[in-house]
């Protein structure tokens, strides 16, 4: 296929279909014909001649002014209703909502248009989007002013939410009375972690003092038998070296090893029987 720009792809496909080069019509072809793409913005207009221009006292520049092509603003009435709804009900934005769709896009609700006169027709637990669509439906199909339609939608939305909350609360109380045990949710789990953190924060000074005392309590005590506490500038070491005395830094290894296991009576007669045990 010859390379074409995006706005001319359907035209080239139409030519190829007429020439029987493409046997089967693409799935997107009819949709593009129904909603064709926007044409490319025009280039700068050609410069006008002096004959076509109006004569003014102020001289004009002969350079053509570039054409500014800006898209038209996109405006939906639902956006205004949605903005006002979440301004009046800010906590509705924190309700968990799944954004995962199934095998296809959900079909539109059968109750709509002039048949939709009450918000409860869409269910007992409406969502904010249901209230927004109901407001727009009342304005478009029942010729109700937008302010009055919004007031009716909000009032019915709050009533249905209140009924749902009361019914859920009493169902939970009844289930707990009959012996049902509900697991902790994420909110309760977060509150418990926060309480533990506050308790540890209050005891941080006490725990720090205990750790410092423990470090001071367990201090290494190294015994050096036969070593003078005074510094002799190495004279004692040189003297022992000249006499041929080799220093021993592991006195435990130089002690005699018990070759035979003594009897309990022999151990009891010795004063240091706990060391043998």
C-alpha positions as CSV (number, residue, x, y, z in Angstrom):
1,X,0.0,0.0,0.0
2,X,1.2,3.4,-0.8
3,X,2.1,5.4,2.3
4,X,-0.6,7.9,3.1
5,X,-1.3,10.3,5.9
6,X,-3.8,9.4,8.6
7,X,-6.7,11.3,7.2
8,X,-6.5,9.6,3.8
9,X,-6.2,5.9,4.8
10,X,-9.9,5.2,4.3
11,X,-9.8,6.8,0.9
12,X,-6.9,4.6,-0.2
13,X,-8.6,1.5,1.2
14,X,-11.8,2.4,-0.7
15,X,-9.8,2.5,-4.0
16,X,-8.1,-0.8,-3.2
17,X,-11.5,-2.4,-2.5
18,X,-12.9,-1.1,-5.8
19,X,-10.0,-2.6,-7.6
20,X,-10.6,-6.0,-5.8
21,X,-7.1,-5.8,-4.2
22,X,-8.7,-6.0,-0.7
23,X,-11.3,-8.8,-0.8
24,X,-12.8,-8.3,2.7
25,X,-13.9,-5.0,4.1
26,X,-11.9,-4.1,7.3
27,X,-13.8,-3.9,10.6
28,X,-13.0,-0.3,11.1
29,X,-13.9,0.9,7.6
30,X,-17.6,1.7,8.2
31,X,-16.9,3.4,11.5
32,X,-14.4,5.7,9.8
33,X,-16.8,6.5,7.0
34,X,-19.5,7.4,9.6
35,X,-17.0,9.5,11.6
36,X,-14.3,10.6,9.2
37,X,-11.1,12.1,10.6
38,X,-10.5,15.8,10.8
39,X,-8.7,17.3,7.8
40,X,-5.3,18.7,8.2
41,X,-5.0,22.3,9.2
42,X,-4.6,24.6,6.2
43,X,-1.4,26.3,5.5
44,X,-0.8,30.0,5.6
45,X,-3.0,31.9,3.2
46,X,-1.4,33.2,0.1
47,X,-0.2,36.8,0.1
48,X,-2.7,39.3,-1.2
49,X,-1.8,41.8,-4.0
50,X,-1.7,45.5,-3.5
51,X,-4.8,45.8,-5.6
52,X,-6.8,43.6,-3.2
53,X,-5.5,45.2,-0.1
54,X,-7.1,48.3,1.4
55,X,-5.2,51.5,1.3
56,X,-4.3,52.7,4.8
57,X,-2.1,55.4,6.0
58,X,-0.1,53.0,8.1
59,X,2.1,50.8,5.9
60,X,1.6,47.0,6.3
61,X,4.1,44.3,6.1
62,X,4.1,42.2,3.0
63,X,4.8,39.1,5.0
64,X,1.7,36.9,5.3
65,X,0.3,36.3,8.8
66,X,0.5,32.6,9.8
67,X,-2.8,30.9,10.3
68,X,-3.4,29.7,13.8
69,X,-5.5,26.5,13.9
70,X,-6.7,25.7,17.4
71,X,-9.1,23.0,18.3
72,X,-12.5,23.9,19.6
73,X,-13.0,23.5,23.4
74,X,-14.6,20.2,24.3
75,X,-17.4,20.7,26.8
76,X,-19.8,18.2,28.5
77,X,-22.5,19.1,30.9
78,X,-21.7,16.0,32.9
79,X,-18.4,17.4,33.9
80,X,-20.0,20.4,35.6
81,X,-22.5,18.1,37.4
82,X,-19.7,15.7,38.4
83,X,-17.5,18.6,39.7
84,X,-20.4,20.0,41.8
85,X,-21.3,16.5,43.1
86,X,-17.8,15.7,44.4
87,X,-17.5,19.2,45.8
88,X,-20.6,18.5,47.9
89,X,-19.7,14.8,48.6
90,X,-15.9,14.7,48.8
91,X,-15.7,11.4,50.7
92,X,-17.4,9.6,47.8
93,X,-14.1,9.8,45.9
94,X,-12.5,7.5,48.6
95,X,-14.9,4.6,48.0
96,X,-13.1,1.7,46.4
97,X,-14.2,1.1,42.8
98,X,-13.0,-1.5,40.4
99,X,-11.9,-0.3,36.9
100,X,-11.5,-3.8,35.5
101,X,-13.9,-4.7,32.7
102,X,-15.0,-8.1,31.6
103,X,-14.9,-9.7,28.2
104,X,-16.6,-6.6,26.7
105,X,-17.9,-3.1,27.6
106,X,-20.9,-3.2,29.9
107,X,-24.2,-2.7,28.1
108,X,-26.2,0.3,28.9
109,X,-28.9,0.0,31.5
110,X,-32.4,-0.7,30.1
111,X,-34.0,1.9,32.2
112,X,-33.1,5.3,30.7
113,X,-34.6,8.2,28.9
114,X,-38.2,9.1,29.7
115,X,-38.7,5.8,31.5
116,X,-36.1,6.7,34.2
117,X,-38.0,8.8,36.7
118,X,-36.6,7.6,40.0
119,X,-32.9,7.0,40.9
120,X,-34.0,3.8,42.7
121,X,-34.8,2.2,39.3
122,X,-31.0,1.6,38.9
123,X,-30.6,-0.2,42.2
124,X,-30.8,0.3,46.0
125,X,-27.1,1.2,46.3
126,X,-26.4,3.9,43.6
127,X,-23.0,5.1,42.7
128,X,-22.0,8.7,42.2
129,X,-22.1,8.2,38.4
130,X,-25.7,7.0,38.7
131,X,-26.6,10.2,40.4
132,X,-24.8,12.3,37.8
133,X,-26.5,10.4,34.9
134,X,-29.9,10.8,36.6
135,X,-29.4,14.5,36.8
136,X,-28.5,14.8,33.1
137,X,-31.4,12.5,32.2
138,X,-33.9,14.7,34.1
139,X,-32.6,17.7,32.4
140,X,-32.6,16.3,28.8
141,X,-35.7,14.1,28.7
142,X,-38.0,15.7,31.4
143,X,-37.2,19.4,30.7
144,X,-36.4,20.0,34.4
145,X,-33.9,22.9,35.1
146,X,-30.5,21.6,35.9
147,X,-30.4,23.0,39.4
148,X,-33.7,21.4,40.3
149,X,-32.7,18.1,38.7
150,X,-29.5,18.1,40.6
151,X,-31.3,18.8,43.9
152,X,-33.7,15.8,43.2
153,X,-30.9,13.5,42.3
154,X,-28.8,14.4,45.4
155,X,-31.8,14.0,47.7
156,X,-32.7,10.6,46.3
157,X,-29.0,9.5,46.4
158,X,-28.6,10.4,50.1
159,X,-31.9,8.6,51.0
160,X,-30.8,5.4,49.2
161,X,-27.4,5.5,50.8
162,X,-28.9,6.1,54.2
163,X,-31.2,3.1,53.8
164,X,-28.3,0.9,52.6
165,X,-26.2,2.0,55.6
166,X,-28.9,1.2,58.1
167,X,-29.7,-2.1,56.6
168,X,-26.1,-3.1,56.5
169,X,-25.5,-2.1,60.1
170,X,-28.5,-4.1,61.4
171,X,-27.5,-7.1,59.3
172,X,-24.1,-7.1,60.9
173,X,-25.5,-6.8,64.4
174,X,-27.9,-9.7,63.7
175,X,-25.1,-11.9,62.3
176,X,-22.8,-11.2,65.3
177,X,-25.7,-12.1,67.6
178,X,-26.1,-15.4,65.8
179,X,-22.4,-16.2,66.2
180,X,-20.8,-14.9,63.1
181,X,-17.2,-13.7,63.3
182,X,-15.9,-11.1,60.9
183,X,-12.3,-10.8,60.0
184,X,-10.5,-7.5,60.6
185,X,-10.4,-5.2,57.6
186,X,-7.6,-3.1,56.4
187,X,-8.8,-0.1,58.3
188,X,-8.8,-1.9,61.7
189,X,-5.4,-3.4,60.8
190,X,-4.0,0.1,60.1
191,X,-5.5,1.4,63.4
192,X,-3.8,-1.4,65.4
193,X,-0.4,-0.7,63.7
194,X,-0.8,3.0,64.6
195,X,-1.6,2.1,68.2
196,X,1.5,-0.1,68.5
197,X,3.6,2.7,67.0
198,X,2.3,5.2,69.5
199,X,3.0,2.8,72.4
200,X,6.6,2.2,71.2
201,X,7.0,6.0,70.7
202,X,6.0,6.7,74.3
203,X,8.4,4.0,75.6
204,X,11.3,5.0,73.3
205,X,13.1,6.9,76.0
206,X,12.7,4.1,78.4
207,X,13.9,1.5,75.9
208,X,16.9,3.7,75.0
209,X,17.9,4.0,78.6
210,X,17.6,0.2,79.0
211,X,19.8,-0.4,76.0
212,X,22.5,2.0,77.3
213,X,22.4,0.3,80.7
214,X,22.7,-3.1,79.1
215,X,25.8,-2.0,77.1
216,X,27.4,-0.7,80.3
217,X,26.5,-3.8,82.3
218,X,28.1,-6.3,79.9
219,X,31.7,-5.1,79.8
220,X,34.6,-7.3,78.7
221,X,37.0,-8.0,81.6
222,X,40.3,-9.4,80.4
223,X,42.5,-11.0,83.1
224,X,46.3,-10.8,82.5
225,X,48.0,-13.0,85.1
226,X,51.6,-12.2,85.8
227,X,51.5,-9.0,83.8
228,X,52.6,-5.8,85.6
229,X,50.1,-2.9,85.3
230,X,53.0,-0.4,85.0
231,X,54.5,0.2,81.7
232,X,58.2,-0.8,81.6
233,X,58.9,0.6,78.1
234,X,59.5,-2.9,76.8
235,X,62.4,-3.6,79.2
236,X,60.6,-6.6,80.8
237,X,59.9,-8.1,77.4
238,X,63.5,-7.7,76.3
239,X,64.7,-9.3,79.5
240,X,62.5,-12.3,79.1
241,X,63.6,-12.6,75.5
242,X,67.2,-12.6,76.4
243,X,66.6,-15.3,79.1
244,X,64.8,-17.5,76.5
245,X,61.4,-17.3,78.1
246,X,58.7,-17.4,75.4
247,X,55.5,-15.5,76.2
248,X,52.2,-17.4,76.3
249,X,49.0,-15.5,75.4
250,X,46.7,-18.5,75.9
251,X,47.1,-19.8,79.4
252,X,44.1,-22.1,79.1
253,X,45.8,-24.2,76.5
254,X,48.9,-24.6,78.6
255,X,46.9,-26.2,81.5
256,X,47.1,-30.0,81.8
257,X,44.4,-31.9,80.1
258,X,42.5,-34.6,82.1
259,X,43.2,-37.9,80.4
260,X,41.0,-40.1,82.6
261,X,37.5,-39.4,83.8
262,X,37.5,-39.2,87.6
263,X,34.9,-40.9,89.8
264,X,32.2,-38.9,91.6
265,X,34.0,-39.5,95.0
266,X,37.3,-38.0,93.6
267,X,35.4,-35.0,92.3
268,X,33.6,-34.5,95.6
269,X,37.0,-34.5,97.5
270,X,38.4,-31.7,95.3
271,X,37.6,-28.1,96.1
272,X,37.1,-27.1,92.4
273,X,34.7,-29.8,91.4
274,X,32.4,-27.3,89.6
275,X,35.2,-26.6,87.1
276,X,35.4,-30.3,86.2
277,X,31.7,-30.6,85.7
